[in-house]
Amino acid sequence: MTRTVDVVVVGGGIIGVATARFLAEAGATVELIERDGLASHASGRNQGLLIGPHPPEMVPIAARGVQLYGDLHDRNDGAFFLDREPHGCLMVGAEDGLSPEELAEREPLLGPAVTSAAFEPDARRIDPGAAVAALAAEARTHGAVISTGVAVRELLRSGERVTGVLTDDGPRAAGTVVVAAGPWAWQVCRSTGFDVPVRGVRGWLVVTRPAPFRLRHAIEDASWSATKKGLTTPTVADYADGTVTPPAIAGLVQQDGAGRLLLGASLQTSGTDHAENQAEAVAAVCRRAAELVPAVRAVPVAELRTCRRPLSADGLPLHGPVPGTPGLVLAVGHGSQGITWGAGSGEAVAAGILGHGWEPRLLPDRFI
Ligand SMILES: Cc1cc2nc3c(=O)[nH]c(=O)nc-3n(C[C@H](O)[C@H](O)[C@H](O)COP(=O)(O)OP(=O)(O)OC[C@H]3O[C@@H](n4cnc5c(N)ncnc54)[C@H](O)[C@@H]3O)c2cc1C
């Protein structure tokens, strides 16, 4: 028998799980369908920093996110790691930054190549995969069904209207289908006339064993925001001619409470689920990290990690109905800040579906 719910959410990353949680809390019947495990892609494998700068549209969502994560942390007795006080981040290369003396005082371990940086005081670290698990547990408490290991293969239709999804586990009927499938959103929506303008941007991160020193703040190249804007999507000719652009690097050195370092990050438009260009990207990540903090060179590596950011064509998320396809809603394209915005975005998408309006205005019809 076809199971029927108010809302099916496709994708068990931070955006899908947060959306399901807020819908269920409001009384909607919800099933979230994830083909792998919860947070098994970008949402559980990223750097875990809640950080700006934010485009103006996303400022309220980012502020709300910090509040929601703090409340979630309280309700879960601190079951996942979250900086309750800001950790701060040095944005290397930013203009109007600290004087050399202030910089040396903020972080004595910076290398001589670092001559300018601004201090971003509000940055906080979070364990993103565990935060997703905590949101999912609350969604279940509010009655949501969470199905993992089940792929959505196709949208079910009645005329133009989407009426559910066809999964490996059978059909599901729903009043609304929310596609929160990250870089794969275009695949889920491929039978509609709307080509979801979100691509995958692969990042490589290097995780070390505990280091014998402590950094006072996260350290990031301020250029990351501009780097992501400059990314191109390879054409058929680029693959034919071997002219695919190599990974770009926006340096990052971040340390957890146990002393482990997280070094990053590469950015490269990627159309494959295979972990390509590991050697090239990891070498560049490690070189840049050693320029930022020379002491990292001697620290043993524990893990090389990769995932893909879902980056939209204009860098802003898509929240809202797919034009011309009633019953289908997108919650995708959160790029490099999907954890920072995740809880607030889930709440905003749920509010839109519940008829409280689509705020901020991030509607997919801007791409028509
Ligand atoms: C290297 C790196 C570092 C990052 N660091 C940060 C950071 O410090 N701070 C920050 O805020 N953000 C960061 N991000 C960005 C952040 O990780 C993403 O924006 C966010 O995780 C995206 O969440 P999502 O739920 O949209 O997508 P995803 O986490 O990709 O989830 C989508 C889910 O949909 C599922 N799915 C796809 N197709 C189907 C289908 N047909 N059926 C069922 N399920 C399906 C997938 O299996 C997947 O689990 C980073 C990203 C990268 C790559």
The ligand as a Tripos MOL2 file, in Angstrom:
@<TRIPOS>MOLECULE
LIG
   53    58     1     0     0
SMALL
NO_CHARGES

@<TRIPOS>ATOM
      1 C1         35.1920   20.8380    2.4510 C.3       1 LIG1
      2 C2         33.9260   21.4940    2.9430 C.ar      1 LIG1
      3 C3         33.9550   22.2420    4.1040 C.ar      1 LIG1
      4 C4         32.7860   22.8820    4.5440 C.ar      1 LIG1
      5 N1         32.8420   23.6030    5.6940 N.ar      1 LIG1
      6 C5         31.7280   24.2350    6.1390 C.ar      1 LIG1
      7 C6         31.7720   25.0120    7.3320 C.ar      1 LIG1
      8 O1         32.7750   25.0960    8.0160 O.2       1 LIG1
      9 N2         30.6480   25.6760    7.6930 N.ar      1 LIG1
     10 C7         29.4820   25.6110    6.9670 C.ar      1 LIG1
     11 O2         28.5150   26.2700    7.3420 O.2       1 LIG1
     12 N3         29.4080   24.8460    5.8520 N.ar      1 LIG1
     13 C8         30.4950   24.1710    5.4210 C.ar      1 LIG1
     14 N4         30.4530   23.4270    4.2820 N.ar      1 LIG1
     15 C9         29.1950   23.3880    3.5090 C.3       1 LIG1
     16 C10        28.1950   22.3990    4.0700 C.3       1 LIG1
     17 O3         28.8300   21.1760    4.3560 O.3       1 LIG1
     18 C11        27.0590   22.1770    3.0570 C.3       1 LIG1
     19 O4         26.5410   23.4080    2.6020 O.3       1 LIG1
     20 C12        25.9050   21.4010    3.6820 C.3       1 LIG1
     21 O5         26.3670   20.2500    4.3310 O.3       1 LIG1
     22 C13        24.8810   21.0300    2.6110 C.3       1 LIG1
     23 O6         23.8510   20.3200    3.2240 O.3       1 LIG1
     24 P1         22.6970   19.6700    2.3620 P.3       1 LIG1
     25 O7         21.7730   19.0140    3.3290 O.co2     1 LIG1
     26 O8         22.1550   20.6640    1.4160 O.co2     1 LIG1
     27 O9         23.4300   18.6000    1.4190 O.3       1 LIG1
     28 P2         24.1020   17.1770    1.7250 P.3       1 LIG1
     29 O10        24.7800   17.1450    3.0310 O.co2     1 LIG1
     30 O11        24.8990   16.8370    0.5110 O.co2     1 LIG1
     31 O12        22.8520   16.2110    1.8380 O.3       1 LIG1
     32 C14        22.0950   15.8390    0.7010 C.3       1 LIG1
     33 C15        21.6350   14.4060    0.9270 C.3       1 LIG1
     34 O13        20.7330   14.0430   -0.1000 O.3       1 LIG1
     35 C16        20.8850   12.6580   -0.3260 C.3       1 LIG1
     36 N5         20.3350   12.3040   -1.6320 N.ar      1 LIG1
     37 C17        20.7690   12.7180   -2.8480 C.ar      1 LIG1
     38 N6         20.0210   12.1660   -3.8220 N.ar      1 LIG1
     39 C18        19.0960   11.3800   -3.2070 C.ar      1 LIG1
     40 C19        18.0450   10.5320   -3.6860 C.ar      1 LIG1
     41 N7         17.8170   10.3830   -4.9990 N.pl3     1 LIG1
     42 N8         17.2960    9.8580   -2.7830 N.ar      1 LIG1
     43 C20        17.5140   10.0180   -1.4380 C.ar      1 LIG1
     44 N9         18.5020   10.7860   -0.9370 N.ar      1 LIG1
     45 C21        19.2830   11.4670   -1.8060 C.ar      1 LIG1
     46 C22        22.4070   12.4550   -0.2710 C.3       1 LIG1
     47 O14        22.7320   11.1080   -0.0430 O.3       1 LIG1
     48 C23        22.7830   13.4000    0.8680 C.3       1 LIG1
     49 O15        22.8840   12.7260    2.1100 O.3       1 LIG1
     50 C24        31.5860   22.7540    3.8170 C.ar      1 LIG1
     51 C25        31.5510   21.9630    2.6700 C.ar      1 LIG1
     52 C26        32.7120   21.3390    2.2230 C.ar      1 LIG1
     53 C27        32.6610   20.4950    0.9960 C.3       1 LIG1
@<TRIPOS>BOND
     1     1     2 1
     2     2     3 ar
     3     2    52 ar
     4     3     4 ar
     5     4     5 ar
     6     4    50 ar
     7     5     6 ar
     8     6     7 ar
     9     6    13 1
    10     7     8 2
    11     7     9 ar
    12     9    10 ar
    13    10    11 2
    14    10    12 ar
    15    12    13 ar
    16    13    14 ar
    17    14    15 1
    18    14    50 ar
    19    15    16 1
    20    16    17 1
    21    16    18 1
    22    18    19 1
    23    18    20 1
    24    20    21 1
    25    20    22 1
    26    22    23 1
    27    23    24 1
    28    24    25 2
    29    24    26 1
    30    24    27 1
    31    27    28 1
    32    28    29 2
    33    28    30 1
    34    28    31 1
    35    31    32 1
    36    32    33 1
    37    33    34 1
    38    33    48 1
    39    34    35 1
    40    35    36 1
    41    35    46 1
    42    36    37 ar
    43    36    45 ar
    44    37    38 ar
    45    38    39 ar
    46    39    40 ar
    47    39    45 ar
    48    40    41 1
    49    40    42 ar
    50    42    43 ar
    51    43    44 ar
    52    44    45 ar
    53    46    47 1
    54    46    48 1
    55    48    49 1
    56    50    51 ar
    57    51    52 ar
    58    52    53 1
@<TRIPOS>SUBSTRUCTURE
     1 LIG1         1 GROUP 0 **** ****
